[in-house]
């Protein structure tokens, strides 16, 4: 099963993209998961140098992220169910 993506305003570009990026046995890694993880990594990389601008402790913020990210994932899954 693939998704058809078309860009008619760009000379009629179109692609057929498989939603599964790769798999390990029965575990499938999908493109949306890769995009979410990449966005999270980029957000932390952008915010980390700015911590000192707001007079916060780097270690405390990173500890908070380590607590909040898994909690957000579990909360989103619980809401979905």
C-alpha positions in Angstrom: 0.0 0.0 0.0 1.5 3.4 -1.0 0.4 7.0 -0.7 0.2 9.1 -3.8 1.5 12.6 -3.4 1.1 15.1 -6.2 2.3 18.7 -6.7 0.3 20.0 -9.7 1.7 23.5 -9.3 5.3 22.3 -9.6 5.1 20.9 -13.1 3.0 18.0 -12.3 5.4 16.3 -9.9 4.0 13.2 -8.3 5.3 10.4 -6.1 4.2 7.1 -4.7 5.5 6.8 -1.2 5.3 3.7 1.1 4.2 4.8 4.6 6.6 2.3 6.1 10.2 3.6 6.0 11.8 0.3 7.2 11.0 -2.6 9.3 12.7 -5.0 11.8 10.8 -8.2 11.6 7.3 -7.4 12.7 8.2 -3.9 13.9 7.4 -1.2 11.3 8.9 2.3 11.5 6.7 4.7 9.6 7.7 8.1 8.1 5.4 10.1 10.4 7.3 8.7 13.4 10.6 9.7 11.9 9.3 13.2 11.2 8.1 13.6 14.8 11.4 12.4 16.2 13.4 14.6 13.9 11.2 17.6 14.9 11.8 16.9 18.6 15.5 16.6 18.1 15.6 19.9 16.1 13.5 21.6 18.8 15.8 20.6 21.6 18.9 21.5 19.5 17.4 25.0 18.9 16.3 25.5 22.5 19.4 24.2 24.2 21.7 27.2 23.5 18.9 29.6 24.5 18.5 28.2 28.0 21.2 30.6 29.3 19.3 33.5 27.8 16.3 32.8 30.0 18.5 32.1 33.1 17.6 28.5 33.4 19.7 25.5 34.4 20.5 23.2 31.4 20.4 20.0 33.5 17.0 20.8 35.0 15.5 21.5 31.6 16.9 18.3 30.1 15.7 16.3 33.1 12.2 17.8 32.6 12.3 16.8 28.9 13.2 13.3 29.9 10.1 13.2 32.1 7.7 15.1 29.8 8.4 13.3 26.4 7.6 9.8 27.5 4.6 11.1 29.5 3.3 12.9 26.4 3.7 9.8 24.3 1.8 7.6 26.9 -0.9 10.3 27.3 -1.4 10.5 23.6 -1.7 6.8 23.3 -4.1 6.6 26.2 -6.2 9.4 24.6 -6.2 7.5 21.3 -7.5 4.4 23.0 
